[in-house]
Amino acid sequence: MLKVSALADGKEVAYDPVAAFTRQLTHRGTDARIVVTMPAGRADLLREISALFPGPYQVLYVLHSPRGEGEAGRYQSGEVNRADLEEFLKRFEPFLLKDARCDLWVHPAHGDGLVVWDRHHELFVYGQTERVITRLNELGIFEGPHMMIGEHLHHFRSECDDDAADILKALPWVRSDLQPGDHQYVITDDEE
């Protein structure tokens, strides 16, 4: 059960892509990033890849589609050491795998680099390109075409509401408003 499902001929189908990564240029056209297509159950990839960057870290929890657990916004943590980041990620991996109400960013507090786990169950990595590629290969993930999901559904699961509330208590967050690119859409009912 993932946070996103594909639609085929108007019917919902499981979305479990083959693990692969591709190198892309960002919208500026000069900066490289790695996009990892994450198969079901590979929540460990955020932990594995973020460990390649020096700590301490900061976490940005982008809550774009709340279901009553808190106000939509960008929740920025203070500095988090590696052990605390590992504990946080392990604790909330089941929630982050199953629910699309948020994106999660991890970046070094005092350096360059960024790892983003987005609402489409993809990982975007900026910085440490060769180290990231080496680690992905060690984890059995190799370069291949980027699979675009196409028409799809995001899942906002009621059984995840407690974890969604708990994540807002897990770190000392500072909230700011969503940026234009953060918005998904307004939830109008109890979507599952």
C-alpha positions in Angstrom: 0.0 0.0 0.0 1.8 3.1 -1.3 0.9 6.8 -1.1 0.2 6.9 -4.8 -1.6 4.6 -7.3 -1.7 4.7 -11.0 -4.8 5.0 -13.1 -5.2 2.8 -16.2 -8.4 3.2 -18.2 -10.0 5.0 -15.3 -9.3 2.2 -12.8 -6.9 2.4 -9.9 -3.9 0.0 -10.2 -1.0 -0.6 -7.9 2.1 1.5 -8.6 5.2 -0.4 -7.8 7.9 0.8 -10.3 11.3 -0.8 -10.9 14.0 0.8 -8.8 16.2 3.0 -11.0 17.8 6.4 -11.0 18.4 9.0 -13.7 20.5 12.1 -13.8 18.7 15.2 -14.7 19.4 18.9 -15.0 17.3 21.1 -12.8 15.0 23.8 -14.2 18.0 26.2 -14.2 19.7 23.8 -16.7 23.1 23.8 -15.0 22.7 21.9 -11.7 22.6 18.2 -11.8 20.2 16.1 -9.6 19.5 12.4 -9.3 15.9 11.2 -9.4 15.3 7.8 -7.9 12.2 5.8 -8.7 11.4 4.1 -5.4 9.7 0.7 -5.4 7.3 -0.4 -2.7 8.9 -0.9 0.7 12.2 1.0 0.0 11.7 3.7 2.6 15.3 2.9 3.7 16.6 4.9 0.7 16.1 8.2 2.4 18.1 7.0 5.4 20.8 5.5 3.2 21.3 8.5 0.9 21.0 11.2 3.6 23.8 9.4 5.5 26.2 10.4 2.6 25.9 14.0 3.6 27.7 15.4 6.7 25.6 16.1 9.7 24.2 17.7 11.6 21.0 17.9 9.6 17.8 19.9 9.2 14.5 18.4 8.3 11.7 20.2 6.4 8.3 18.6 6.6 6.1 20.1 3.9 2.5 19.4 5.0 0.5 20.4 1.9 -2.7 18.3 2.5 -3.5 18.1 6.2 -6.4 16.0 7.5 -6.9 17.9 10.7 -3.6 17.1 12.4 -2.3 20.6 12.0 -2.1 23.6 9.7 -0.8 23.3 6.2 2.7 24.7 6.0 6.5 24.1 6.0 7.8 22.8 9.3 11.5 23.3 9.6 13.4 21.5 12.3 16.5 22.8 14.2 19.7 20.9 13.9 19.4 17.1 14.3 22.3 14.7 14.7 22.6 11.5 12.7 21.3 9.2 15.5 18.2 11.4 16.0 17.6 11.7 12.3 17.8 7.9 11.9 15.4 7.4 14.8 12.9 10.0 13.3 13.1 8.4 9.8 12.6 4.9 11.1 9.7 5.9 13.3 7.8 7.6 10.5 8.8 5.4 7.4 5.5 3.5 7.5 3.5 6.7 7.5 5.7 8.3 4.7 5.3 5.1 2.6 1.5 5.1 2.8 0.3 8.7 2.9 0.8 11.5 0.4 -0.2 14.5 2.5 3.4 15.6 2.8 6.9 15.8 1.3 10.1 15.4 3.5 13.4 17.1 2.9 16.7 16.4 4.6 19.8 18.6 4.2 23.0 19.3 6.0 22.7 22.1 8.4 26.1 23.6 7.5 26.7 22.6 3.9 25.3 21.9 0.5 23.1 19.0 -0.5 19.5 18.0 -0.3 17.4 14.8 -0.3 13.7 15.1 -1.0 11.1 12.3 -0.6 8.1 13.6 -2.5 4.4 12.8 -2.6 4.9 10.7 -5.7 7.2 8.3 -3.9 10.3 9.6 -5.7 13.6 10.6 -4.2 15.4 13.8 -5.5 19.0 14.1 -4.6 21.1 17.3 -5.0 24.9 17.1 -4.4 27.4 14.3 -3.7 26.5 12.9 -7.2 29.2 10.2 -7.5 28.9 9.1 -3.9 25.1 8.8 -4.3 25.5 6.8 -7.5 28.0 4.4 -5.9 25.7 3.9 -2.9 22.6 3.3 -5.1 24.6 0.7 -7.1 25.6 -1.0 -3.9 21.9 -1.1 -2.9 21.1 -2.8 -6.3 19.7 0.4 -7.9 21.1 1.2 -11.3 20.7 4.0 -13.9 17.7 3.6 -16.2 14.9 5.5 -17.7 12.8 7.7 -15.4 9.4 6.2 -15.1 6.7 8.9 -15.2 3.6 7.8 -13.3 1.1 9.5 -15.6 -2.4 9.8 -14.4 -2.6 8.8 -10.7 -4.2 9.2 -7.3 -2.7 10.4 -4.0 -3.8 8.6 -0.9 -4.6 10.4 2.4 -5.3 7.5 4.7 -7.4 7.9 7.9 -5.3 5.2 9.5 -2.3 7.4 9.2 -3.9 10.4 11.0 -2.3 9.5 14.4 1.2 9.3 12.8 0.5 12.6 11.0 -0.2 14.2 14.3 2.8 12.6 16.0 5.2 13.8 13.4 4.3 17.4 14.3 5.3 16.6 17.9 8.5 14.6 17.1 10.8 17.6 16.5 10.9 21.2 17.5 9.4 22.7 14.3 9.2 26.3 13.2 6.2 26.6 10.8 6.0 28.9 7.8 3.5 29.2 5.0 3.6 26.9 2.0 5.4 28.2 -1.1 3.5 28.2 -4.5 5.2 24.9 -5.6 4.2 23.1 -2.4 0.5 23.1 -3.0 -1.2 19.9 -4.2 -4.9 20.5 -4.0 -7.6 20.9 -1.4 -9.0 17.8 0.1 -12.8 18.0 0.1 -13.7 14.7 1.9 -12.2 11.8 3.8 -10.1 10.5 1.0 -8.5 7.1 1.3 
